[in-house]
Amino acid sequence: MQDSPSKKLRILTIGAHPADVFDQCAGTLIHHARRGDYIACISMTHGARVHDKIVADTMQNSDAVPDGPELLQIISQRSDVKIEEIRAAGRIIGFEDIYFLGEGDDIFMVTREAIRVLTRLIRQIKPDVILTHFPREGDAITNPHAVCGQIVMHAVQFANAVDPGDRNPPHRIAQMFFFGEGAAHLPRDVFDARRNHYNEVFIDITDVIDRKLAAMDCLVSQGYAGKYARKRLETSDGAFGGGYSYGEAFIKMRAENHYFLPVPEMMIETAKLSDHDLMNRYSWRLPIDFEANR
């Protein structure tokens, strides 16, 4: 009896904003794409209102913002810029499909319509695994990542039922992984103080960290390209240790069922190393001269 997938997986990652899936799980998805698994991406919002250099920075430092129609046109134009950046980054990762649902990022909320639209996409794509935000991140009320995670939770449940108007049959996923908060995330407010969750799955992405960096360098309007991308990869992905230099963390939604005790080969290999061997393995760093490696 096998204890690992006997077929190629279909993996869907869902982010609140266009760039979220790249900084949270790009390395993991590169591994799966190289193995031949299907990987797809959904961005719930356009992200142009709060995560765009022109709209966020320029308007912040202006005496007055443009009137309604003009501002909406600017946001639409910047949204198009983001879409092209995401497509470029997606080609580096290996996404077979990328979907933009166009939800507004002004007041992003859990709504029946957002759930229904996402549900129908899930039935259409038929993923085995979904990667998304932890639904209790931050205050779990106004935090857009948490809102996205909650919409996904509703959609996953609804996808396993029929919906008048949707000809796709019900679909049940096998597992959902939430983006881990990372070693760089330190408790800093009253909502963090109540946490009782923790990162429990770590994926070694050292061998593809350069590809993740290249993808993040595409996200210029997000402010990710250049120094920020390198800083983030060092302080978050580079902070886990455990016998590798860079990793991505996840939280499992469901307990797992196994035929044998789940002891990964990586843990067996790592257990044989000395302390200094481990230090050497996780001490490799990305080049410091970011301009030479853009």
Secondary structure, 3 states (H helix, E strand, C coil): CCCCCCCCCEEEEEECCCCHHHHHHHHHHHHHHHHCCEEEEEEEECCCCCCCHHHHHHHHCCCCCCCHHHHHHHHHHHHHHHHHHHHHHHHHHCCCEEEEEEECCCCCCCCHHHHHHHHHHHHHHCCCEEEECCCCCCCCCCCHHHHHHHHHHHHHHHHCCCCCCCCCCCCCCCEEEEECCCCCCCCCCCCHHHCCCCCCEEEECHHHHHHHHHHHHCCCCCCCCCHHHHHHHHHCHHHCCCCCCCEEEEEECCCCCCCCCCCCHHHHHHHCCCHHHHHHHCCCCCCCCHHHHC
